[in-house]
């Protein structure tokens, strides 16, 4: 443990929403009945506070356009494909510099130029294209028609629509009629979170991936298995880790398996017809480089990176321990789902929620914006645990929200002089996985039809859509 270094702490980057979540946990801890605290969540003062926090993230939609960052790896890679070159150069930085020299960043208002200049460094640090071939191939028509920068506005619009769509799918999946204030509460919580801030800053695809995961859950829950398989195949071709959710289809979802396999093959075949096998070989080589470059970073929240950190890079121990831990988590998830396999809706709920948490653990590289995918696990935990009825569960829920928000927890490492605190988000995701697993094992193996038709108790004045 090092000596606290307060001179390195910047309060402006302390993650205000995570701090609000910690204050909520403290309020529940000292209240005799947490429901009394929770009734005020849709009050105007709370909504006003969340609105102020959200105003930090929303401007990133513009900053992500005038000073692009992560999204440029996609547009630049697409431009290279259009020019007959590789989408996966060994070093992307010279390519980015050439593109920026030939196509300067968008002009903006004089009062935004300082902000633009201060954020452009991120653009020149893009050293590789880490996204699967479908991404640059799909973006090719946009770059051909709009150039390198305007497609970013489309990415930002997709992210914003994805957030709204997630809320709609969740509420409709559970048959919940959200009132305007409840819509505002959930949307503001999402907009003010660190993962969404990072999505807007980088104009990344995590928002799209999150809504595709929620859409897969919704389609499975409404017995549209073929569409569920197709949607998940699209998600898995945009980023590999959604493949984990394919395991849910094993539990009596044959049509979903077939649709998933056929859709995935069709997408791969389409990419192959357009660009041959070379693009796949180049991507595999780049993916290996990506893992090697980033698995040692402390803001890489993957389970693998954290095991590597605590074992101090001991390769003899890392491999067997990673295999053991990953296999144990898969075994627990499989056992939980096998137990509720005869309850299709319940198996769908826990299967997709557990898969979403594993996506944020098993991927060898996990950045904070990946945690937007945890929207579904939080919804499922809320539905089945009814945490608002228990002081301990209420405190745990708010602390978990704070842990995966990321920003203030990172700063603890600066204050304490140790980077151990960087593991807290990963511990938070593991805790969500454990909570979901415990809830699944507590459920009866066969549902009682009378109980499933009766809506559970809802705390007075707090119908937040956390239950049917």
C-alpha positions as CSV (number, residue, x, y, z in Angstrom):
1,X,0.0,0.0,0.0
2,X,1.5,3.3,-1.1
3,X,1.2,6.8,0.4
4,X,-2.0,8.7,-0.6
5,X,-1.2,11.2,-3.3
6,X,-3.9,13.8,-3.2
7,X,-2.2,16.1,-5.7
8,X,-3.0,13.7,-8.5
9,X,-6.7,13.6,-7.7
10,X,-9.1,15.6,-10.0
11,X,-12.6,15.9,-8.4
12,X,-14.1,16.7,-11.9
13,X,-13.3,13.2,-13.0
14,X,-14.7,11.5,-9.8
15,X,-17.7,9.9,-11.5
16,X,-20.7,11.9,-10.0
17,X,-23.3,9.2,-10.7
18,X,-21.2,6.6,-8.9
19,X,-21.0,8.9,-6.0
20,X,-24.8,9.4,-6.1
21,X,-25.1,5.6,-6.0
22,X,-22.8,5.3,-3.0
23,X,-24.9,8.0,-1.2
24,X,-28.0,6.0,-2.1
25,X,-26.4,2.9,-0.5
26,X,-25.6,4.9,2.6
27,X,-29.2,6.2,2.8
28,X,-30.6,2.7,2.5
29,X,-28.1,1.4,5.2
30,X,-29.2,4.0,7.7
31,X,-32.9,3.9,6.9
32,X,-35.3,1.6,8.7
33,X,-37.2,0.8,5.5
34,X,-35.3,1.3,2.3
35,X,-38.6,1.6,0.4
36,X,-39.0,5.0,2.0
37,X,-35.8,6.2,0.4
38,X,-36.6,4.6,-3.0
39,X,-40.0,6.2,-3.2
40,X,-38.2,9.5,-3.8
41,X,-36.2,8.3,-6.9
42,X,-38.7,9.9,-9.3
43,X,-39.0,13.1,-7.3
44,X,-38.1,16.3,-9.2
45,X,-35.0,17.0,-7.0
46,X,-33.5,13.6,-7.8
47,X,-34.4,13.8,-11.5
48,X,-32.8,17.3,-11.6
49,X,-29.6,15.9,-10.0
50,X,-29.5,13.1,-12.5
51,X,-30.1,15.5,-15.4
52,X,-27.2,17.6,-14.3
53,X,-25.0,14.5,-14.2
54,X,-26.3,13.5,-17.7
55,X,-25.2,16.8,-19.1
56,X,-21.6,15.7,-18.7
57,X,-22.1,12.8,-21.1
58,X,-24.5,14.2,-23.7
59,X,-22.0,16.8,-25.0
60,X,-19.7,13.9,-25.8
61,X,-21.9,13.2,-28.8
62,X,-20.6,16.4,-30.4
63,X,-17.0,15.9,-29.1
64,X,-16.9,12.4,-30.5
65,X,-17.6,14.0,-33.9
66,X,-15.4,17.0,-33.9
67,X,-12.5,15.2,-32.2
68,X,-13.1,11.5,-33.1
69,X,-11.5,8.7,-31.3
70,X,-12.3,5.0,-31.4
71,X,-14.8,5.2,-34.2
72,X,-12.0,6.4,-36.6
73,X,-10.5,2.9,-36.5
74,X,-13.7,1.8,-38.3
75,X,-14.0,4.6,-40.8
76,X,-10.2,4.5,-41.6
77,X,-10.3,0.7,-42.0
78,X,-13.3,1.0,-44.3
79,X,-11.5,3.7,-46.3
80,X,-8.5,1.4,-46.7
81,X,-10.7,-1.4,-48.0
82,X,-12.2,1.0,-50.5
83,X,-8.7,1.8,-51.7
84,X,-7.8,-1.9,-52.0
85,X,-5.6,-1.9,-49.0
86,X,-5.8,-4.0,-45.8
87,X,-8.2,-3.0,-43.0
88,X,-5.8,-4.4,-40.4
89,X,-2.4,-2.7,-40.9
90,X,0.2,-3.7,-38.2
91,X,0.4,-0.1,-37.1
92,X,-2.7,2.0,-37.7
93,X,-1.1,5.3,-36.6
94,X,0.6,6.2,-39.9
95,X,-2.6,5.5,-41.7
96,X,-4.6,7.7,-39.4
97,X,-2.1,10.5,-39.8
98,X,-2.3,10.3,-43.5
99,X,-6.1,10.3,-43.5
100,X,-6.2,13.3,-41.2
101,X,-3.7,15.2,-43.3
102,X,-5.8,14.6,-46.4
103,X,-9.1,15.0,-44.6
104,X,-8.9,17.5,-41.7
105,X,-11.3,17.0,-38.8
106,X,-14.6,18.8,-39.0
107,X,-14.6,22.6,-38.6
108,X,-16.4,23.8,-35.6
109,X,-17.4,27.0,-33.8
110,X,-14.6,29.1,-32.4
111,X,-15.7,28.4,-28.8
112,X,-15.4,24.7,-29.4
113,X,-11.9,24.7,-31.0
114,X,-10.1,24.6,-27.7
115,X,-12.1,21.5,-26.7
116,X,-11.5,20.0,-30.1
117,X,-7.8,20.5,-29.8
118,X,-7.6,19.0,-26.3
119,X,-9.3,15.8,-27.4
120,X,-7.6,15.1,-30.7
121,X,-4.7,13.3,-29.1
122,X,-6.8,10.2,-28.7
123,X,-7.2,10.1,-32.5
124,X,-3.4,9.8,-33.1
125,X,-3.1,7.0,-30.5
126,X,-5.2,4.5,-32.4
127,X,-2.6,1.9,-33.1
128,X,-4.7,-1.0,-34.5
129,X,-8.2,-1.9,-35.7
130,X,-9.6,-4.4,-33.2
131,X,-13.0,-5.0,-34.7
132,X,-14.1,-8.1,-36.7
133,X,-14.3,-7.9,-40.5
134,X,-18.1,-7.3,-40.6
135,X,-17.5,-3.8,-39.1
136,X,-15.3,-2.2,-41.7
137,X,-17.2,-4.0,-44.4
138,X,-20.6,-2.7,-43.2
139,X,-19.2,0.8,-42.8
140,X,-17.7,0.9,-46.3
141,X,-20.9,2.3,-48.0
142,X,-21.1,5.1,-45.3
143,X,-17.4,6.1,-45.9
144,X,-17.9,6.0,-49.6
145,X,-20.9,8.3,-49.4
146,X,-20.1,10.5,-46.4
147,X,-16.4,10.5,-45.9
148,X,-14.5,9.6,-42.8
149,X,-16.2,11.8,-40.2
150,X,-20.0,12.1,-40.9
151,X,-20.6,8.4,-40.4
152,X,-19.6,9.1,-36.7
153,X,-22.8,11.1,-36.4
154,X,-24.7,8.0,-37.5
155,X,-22.8,5.9,-34.9
156,X,-23.8,8.4,-32.2
157,X,-27.5,8.4,-33.3
158,X,-27.4,4.5,-33.2
159,X,-26.1,4.7,-29.6
160,X,-28.7,7.1,-28.5
161,X,-31.5,5.1,-30.1
162,X,-30.1,1.9,-28.6
163,X,-30.4,3.3,-25.1
164,X,-34.0,4.2,-25.6
165,X,-34.7,0.9,-27.3
166,X,-33.2,-1.1,-24.4
167,X,-35.6,0.6,-22.0
168,X,-38.6,-0.1,-24.3
169,X,-37.6,-3.8,-24.8
170,X,-37.1,-4.3,-21.1
171,X,-40.4,-2.7,-20.1
172,X,-42.4,-4.5,-22.8
173,X,-40.7,-7.8,-22.1
174,X,-42.0,-7.7,-18.6
175,X,-45.3,-6.0,-19.4
176,X,-44.5,-2.8,-17.6
177,X,-46.2,0.5,-18.3
178,X,-43.6,3.1,-17.5
179,X,-44.8,6.6,-16.6
180,X,-43.0,9.7,-18.0
181,X,-41.0,10.2,-14.8
182,X,-40.0,6.6,-14.7
183,X,-38.8,6.8,-18.3
184,X,-36.8,9.9,-17.4
185,X,-35.3,8.2,-14.3
186,X,-34.0,5.1,-16.2
187,X,-32.8,7.1,-19.2
188,X,-31.0,9.7,-17.1
189,X,-29.3,7.0,-15.1
190,X,-28.1,5.4,-18.3
191,X,-27.0,8.8,-19.8
192,X,-25.1,9.8,-16.7
193,X,-23.1,6.6,-16.4
194,X,-19.4,6.3,-17.1
195,X,-20.0,3.5,-19.7
196,X,-22.3,5.6,-21.7
197,X,-20.0,8.6,-21.4
198,X,-17.2,6.4,-22.9
199,X,-19.6,5.2,-25.7
200,X,-20.4,8.7,-26.7
201,X,-16.8,9.9,-26.4
202,X,-15.5,7.1,-28.7
203,X,-18.7,6.8,-30.8
204,X,-18.3,3.1,-30.2
205,X,-20.6,0.2,-30.8
206,X,-21.1,-1.0,-27.2
207,X,-24.6,0.7,-27.1
208,X,-25.5,-1.2,-30.3
209,X,-24.2,-4.5,-28.8
210,X,-26.1,-3.9,-25.6
211,X,-29.4,-3.4,-27.4
212,X,-28.8,-6.5,-29.5
213,X,-28.3,-8.5,-26.4
214,X,-31.5,-7.1,-24.8
215,X,-33.3,-7.7,-28.1
216,X,-32.1,-11.3,-28.2
217,X,-33.5,-11.7,-24.6
218,X,-36.8,-10.1,-25.6
219,X,-37.2,-12.2,-28.7
220,X,-36.5,-15.4,-26.8
221,X,-38.9,-14.4,-24.1
222,X,-41.7,-13.8,-26.6
223,X,-40.9,-17.1,-28.3
224,X,-39.5,-15.7,-31.5
225,X,-36.5,-18.0,-31.5
226,X,-35.5,-17.6,-35.2
227,X,-35.2,-13.8,-34.9
228,X,-33.4,-14.2,-31.6
229,X,-30.8,-16.4,-33.3
230,X,-30.4,-14.0,-36.2
231,X,-30.0,-10.9,-33.9
232,X,-27.4,-12.7,-31.7
233,X,-25.5,-13.7,-34.9
234,X,-25.3,-10.1,-36.0
235,X,-24.0,-9.1,-32.5
236,X,-21.4,-11.9,-32.5
237,X,-20.1,-10.8,-36.0
238,X,-19.8,-7.2,-34.8
239,X,-17.8,-8.3,-31.7
240,X,-16.9,-11.8,-30.8
241,X,-17.9,-12.0,-27.1
242,X,-21.7,-12.1,-27.6
243,X,-21.0,-15.7,-28.8
244,X,-21.3,-16.6,-25.1
245,X,-25.0,-16.1,-25.2
246,X,-25.3,-18.9,-27.8
247,X,-25.0,-21.3,-24.9
248,X,-28.5,-20.2,-23.7
249,X,-30.0,-21.7,-26.9
250,X,-28.8,-25.2,-25.8
251,X,-31.8,-25.2,-23.4
252,X,-34.6,-26.3,-25.8
253,X,-34.1,-23.5,-28.3
254,X,-33.4,-25.5,-31.4
255,X,-34.8,-22.9,-33.9
256,X,-32.6,-20.3,-32.3
257,X,-29.5,-22.5,-32.8
258,X,-30.3,-23.1,-36.4
259,X,-31.0,-19.4,-37.1
260,X,-27.9,-18.4,-35.2
261,X,-25.7,-20.8,-37.2
262,X,-27.3,-20.0,-40.6
263,X,-27.2,-16.2,-40.1
264,X,-23.6,-16.3,-38.9
265,X,-22.5,-18.4,-41.9
266,X,-24.4,-16.1,-44.2
267,X,-22.6,-13.0,-42.8
268,X,-19.2,-14.7,-43.0
269,X,-19.9,-15.9,-46.5
270,X,-20.9,-12.3,-47.5
271,X,-17.6,-10.9,-46.2
272,X,-15.7,-13.7,-47.8
273,X,-17.3,-13.0,-51.2
274,X,-16.4,-9.4,-51.0
275,X,-12.8,-9.6,-49.6
276,X,-11.7,-13.3,-49.6
277,X,-10.0,-15.1,-46.7
278,X,-7.2,-12.5,-46.3
279,X,-9.3,-10.2,-44.2
280,X,-10.0,-13.0,-41.7
281,X,-6.3,-13.9,-41.4
282,X,-5.4,-10.3,-40.9
283,X,-8.0,-9.9,-38.3
284,X,-6.9,-12.9,-36.3
285,X,-3.3,-11.6,-36.3
286,X,-4.5,-8.2,-35.1
287,X,-6.6,-9.8,-32.4
288,X,-3.6,-11.6,-31.0
289,X,-1.6,-8.4,-31.0
290,X,-4.5,-6.6,-29.3
291,X,-4.6,-9.1,-26.4
292,X,-0.8,-9.0,-26.1
293,X,-0.7,-5.2,-26.0
294,X,-3.6,-4.6,-23.6
295,X,-3.8,-7.5,-21.2
296,X,-1.4,-5.9,-18.8
297,X,-3.3,-2.6,-18.5
298,X,-5.1,-2.0,-15.2
299,X,-8.0,-0.3,-16.8
300,X,-8.6,-3.5,-18.7
301,X,-11.3,-5.0,-16.5
302,X,-11.3,-8.5,-17.9
303,X,-11.0,-11.5,-15.6
304,X,-7.9,-12.7,-17.4
305,X,-6.1,-9.3,-17.0
306,X,-6.9,-9.3,-13.3
307,X,-5.7,-12.8,-12.8
308,X,-2.5,-11.9,-14.6
309,X,-2.1,-8.9,-12.4
310,X,-2.5,-10.7,-9.1
311,X,-0.2,-13.5,-10.3
312,X,2.4,-10.9,-11.3
313,X,2.5,-12.3,-14.8
314,X,3.6,-15.8,-13.8
315,X,2.8,-17.7,-17.0
316,X,3.1,-21.1,-15.3
317,X,0.2,-20.3,-13.0
318,X,-1.9,-18.1,-15.2
319,X,-3.0,-20.6,-17.8
320,X,-4.2,-23.4,-15.3
321,X,-5.9,-20.8,-13.0
322,X,-7.7,-19.1,-15.9
323,X,-8.9,-22.4,-17.2
324,X,-10.1,-23.4,-13.7
325,X,-11.9,-20.1,-13.0
326,X,-13.5,-19.9,-16.4
327,X,-14.7,-23.5,-16.3
328,X,-16.0,-23.0,-12.8
329,X,-18.1,-20.0,-13.8
330,X,-19.5,-21.9,-16.9
331,X,-20.3,-24.9,-14.7
332,X,-22.2,-22.7,-12.2
333,X,-24.1,-20.9,-15.0
334,X,-24.9,-24.2,-16.7
335,X,-26.1,-25.8,-13.5
336,X,-28.3,-22.9,-12.7
337,X,-29.9,-22.9,-16.1
338,X,-30.3,-26.7,-16.1
339,X,-32.2,-26.4,-12.9
340,X,-34.8,-24.0,-14.4
341,X,-34.7,-25.4,-17.9
342,X,-38.4,-26.3,-17.8
343,X,-39.4,-22.7,-17.1
344,X,-38.8,-21.2,-20.5
345,X,-39.2,-17.5,-19.5
346,X,-37.2,-17.9,-16.3
347,X,-34.4,-19.8,-18.1
348,X,-34.4,-17.1,-20.8
349,X,-34.1,-14.4,-18.1
350,X,-31.3,-15.9,-16.2
351,X,-29.5,-17.4,-19.2
352,X,-29.2,-14.0,-21.0
353,X,-28.4,-12.2,-17.8
354,X,-25.6,-14.6,-16.8
355,X,-24.3,-14.6,-20.4
356,X,-24.2,-10.7,-20.3
357,X,-22.1,-10.8,-17.2
358,X,-19.7,-13.4,-18.6
359,X,-19.3,-11.2,-21.7
360,X,-17.8,-8.6,-19.3
361,X,-15.5,-11.2,-17.7
362,X,-14.4,-13.6,-20.4
363,X,-13.4,-11.2,-23.1
364,X,-9.6,-10.8,-22.9
365,X,-9.9,-7.0,-23.2
366,X,-12.8,-5.3,-21.3
367,X,-13.0,-1.5,-21.3
368,X,-15.5,0.5,-19.1
369,X,-17.9,1.1,-22.0
370,X,-18.5,-2.7,-22.2
371,X,-20.4,-2.4,-18.9
372,X,-23.5,-0.9,-20.7
373,X,-24.2,-4.6,-21.5
374,X,-24.9,-5.0,-17.7
375,X,-28.2,-3.2,-18.1
376,X,-30.0,-6.6,-18.6
377,X,-28.4,-8.3,-15.6
378,X,-29.4,-5.5,-13.4
379,X,-33.0,-5.7,-14.7
380,X,-33.1,-9.5,-14.1
381,X,-31.6,-9.2,-10.6
382,X,-34.2,-6.5,-9.8
383,X,-37.1,-8.6,-11.0
384,X,-36.2,-11.8,-9.1
385,X,-34.5,-10.5,-5.9
386,X,-36.9,-7.6,-5.1
387,X,-33.9,-5.9,-3.5
388,X,-35.9,-2.8,-2.5
389,X,-37.6,-4.9,0.2
390,X,-34.3,-5.6,2.1
391,X,-31.8,-3.1,3.6
392,X,-28.8,-5.3,2.8
393,X,-29.9,-6.1,-0.8
394,X,-30.7,-2.4,-1.4
395,X,-27.2,-1.4,-0.2
396,X,-25.6,-4.1,-2.3
397,X,-27.5,-3.1,-5.4
398,X,-26.4,0.6,-5.2
399,X,-22.8,-0.4,-4.5
400,X,-22.8,-2.7,-7.5
401,X,-24.1,0.2,-9.6
402,X,-21.3,2.3,-8.3
403,X,-18.6,-0.4,-8.9
404,X,-19.3,-0.8,-12.6
405,X,-19.6,2.9,-13.2
406,X,-15.9,2.9,-12.8
407,X,-14.6,6.4,-12.6
408,X,-14.4,7.2,-8.9
409,X,-13.1,3.7,-8.1
410,X,-10.3,4.2,-10.5
411,X,-9.4,7.4,-8.7
412,X,-9.0,5.5,-5.4
413,X,-5.9,4.0,-6.8
414,X,-4.4,7.4,-7.2
415,X,-5.4,8.4,-3.7
416,X,-4.2,5.2,-2.0
417,X,-1.0,4.9,-4.1
418,X,-1.9,1.4,-5.3
419,X,-3.7,0.1,-8.4
420,X,-5.5,-2.8,-6.6
421,X,-8.6,-0.7,-6.7
422,X,-8.7,-1.1,-10.5
423,X,-10.0,-4.6,-9.9
424,X,-13.2,-3.3,-8.2
425,X,-15.3,-3.1,-11.4
426,X,-14.3,-6.8,-12.1
427,X,-15.3,-7.8,-8.6
428,X,-18.6,-6.0,-9.1
429,X,-19.3,-7.9,-12.3
430,X,-18.4,-11.2,-10.5
431,X,-20.8,-10.2,-7.6
432,X,-23.6,-9.7,-10.1
433,X,-22.9,-13.1,-11.6
434,X,-23.0,-14.7,-8.1
435,X,-26.2,-12.8,-7.2
436,X,-27.9,-14.0,-10.3
437,X,-26.7,-17.6,-9.7
438,X,-28.0,-17.6,-6.1
439,X,-31.4,-16.3,-7.2
440,X,-31.6,-19.0,-9.9
441,X,-30.8,-21.7,-7.4
442,X,-33.4,-20.4,-4.9
443,X,-36.2,-20.7,-7.5
444,X,-38.3,-23.8,-7.5
445,X,-37.4,-26.3,-10.3
446,X,-41.0,-26.2,-11.5
447,X,-43.0,-23.0,-11.5
448,X,-46.3,-22.8,-9.6
449,X,-48.8,-21.6,-12.3
450,X,-50.9,-19.7,-9.7
451,X,-47.9,-17.8,-8.4
452,X,-46.7,-16.8,-11.9
453,X,-50.1,-15.2,-12.7
454,X,-50.1,-13.1,-9.5
455,X,-48.1,-9.8,-9.7
456,X,-45.7,-9.4,-6.8
457,X,-45.9,-6.6,-4.3
458,X,-44.8,-3.2,-5.5
459,X,-43.6,-0.6,-3.0
460,X,-46.0,2.3,-2.8
461,X,-45.4,5.1,-5.3
462,X,-42.4,3.3,-6.7
463,X,-43.5,1.4,-9.7
464,X,-40.2,1.6,-11.5
465,X,-40.7,-1.4,-13.7
466,X,-38.6,-3.7,-11.5
467,X,-41.3,-6.3,-11.4
468,X,-44.4,-7.5,-13.3
